[in-house]
Amino acid sequence: MGDILAGFKRVNLCHQPTALEEMPRLTKALKGPRLWIKRDDCTGLATGGNKTRKLEFLMADALEIGADIVVTQGAVQSNHVRQTAAAACKLGIDCYALLERRVPKKSAEYEQTGNVLFDRMFNTKIEFRPAGLDMNAEAKAVTERLKSEGRNAYFIPGGGSNEIGALGYVSTAQELLEQCKAMQIHPKLVVLSTGSAGTHAGMIAGFHALKCDIPILGISVRQPEQVQIENVYNLAVKTAAQLTDKPLPREKVIVDDGYVGEGYGIPTQTMVEATNMLARNEGILLDPVYSGKGMAGLIGQIQSGQISEDGDVIFLHTGGAVSLFAYEDQFSS
Ligand SMILES: *Cc1c(COP(=O)(O)O)cnc(C)c1O
C-alpha cells in the first residue's frame, strides 16, 4: 500500500505508529467481542492525544506562510489547546488561546489544573470567554487584530478540525489498516468519540480513499445525532476530495448520541463506570470529556446487543487523561 499522504506538507510531531493492543481482560469482562485499542493517547507530545496528528499538517501550513504565532480556541480543559501550545514551543513560535467557559458549575481548580496548568507552562497567551459565543469567530478576530499589529498570525479552528487537520486522521486510518494486515486482524467495527468532527471525518475519508469498508461508529460528546452526522459528513467530503474523486456516501457516517448526558464536559454515570472499568481491567486511563464517554458507548452497545459478541472491534483512544485532575471529585471516592 503506497502512502496516500506522500504529497502533503507535514511536520513531524508524533510518535508513530502508535500501538494497536489487545484488551483481553476487558473482552472477558464484557463476554466479547474481541476488543483492541489503538493508542493515539500515546502520540508523545506533552502527554499526547489526537490533536497532535492534526497539528502535523496544520503546523506545516502555518510554517509555510511564515507564521510567528498561532491562534486557536477550545473549552477551558481543551486538550487541543494544550497540544497546540506544545507544538508551537517545539517549533519556536507563539500560541494565543481563547478558552470558553463552556462547562457550567466548575470549581476554581478546574481553571488552574490539568490542561490549563500545561498551557501556562508552554507560555500560552490565554484569554477566557463566556459560554455560547461563536468561538471560531472570536479566534479569527484575534488573528486579524494580531495581523494589524504586525504579527504573522495563523488561525487554527477549534479541535484543529478543518480539511487540513483531518488529514492527521487519514494518517491514523492508513496506519491502522497496515497494522491490521500485519497482525491478521479483520475488525468488524472501529469506535471513537466525536466532538469537533475532525477525527471521525479523517478516519472515514482515509478508509474511503483506501477502499476499506469497515464501519466507524462515532460516540457523540456534544451534539445531537443529526447535527453531528452533518458536521462529520461535510468535513469528510472536503477531506476525501483531496485524496480521491470517488463520491463519499452519507451512510458512512454513523453516530450514537446516547452517551452525551446533560452536555459537553458534564460527567455521566456511564462515563465514570467505563473509565474505572478500563483503568481496573487494563491499566489504561481515559478522560472524562471524550474517551470516557466513547468507551461508555462501546460498553453500552455491547451490553445492549447492538454490537454482537463475535469478531474484533477496535476502540480508538484519543487521549485526554490530563483533564482527570480537573474532575478529581468524580473519581476520588
Ligand atoms: C478533541 C478530542 C476528541 C474529539 O476529536 P474531534 O476531532 O474533536 O472530534 C476526542 N478525544 C479527546 C481526548 C480529544 O481531546
The ligand as a Gaussian input file, in Angstrom:
#p B3LYP/6-31G(d) Opt

LIG

0 1
 C      -10.680000      16.592000      20.759000
 C      -10.793000      15.264000      21.366000
 C      -11.651000      14.273000      20.823000
 C      -12.595000      14.540000      19.699000
 O      -11.960000      14.696000      18.467000
 P      -12.612000      15.626000      17.378000
 O      -11.703000      15.552000      16.240000
 O      -12.715000      16.997000      18.006000
 O      -13.982000      15.101000      17.075000
 C      -11.659000      13.021000      21.396000
 N      -10.895000      12.744000      22.466000
 C      -10.073000      13.651000      23.015000
 C       -9.292000      13.244000      24.209000
 C       -9.989000      14.935000      22.492000
 O       -9.172000      15.835000      23.058000

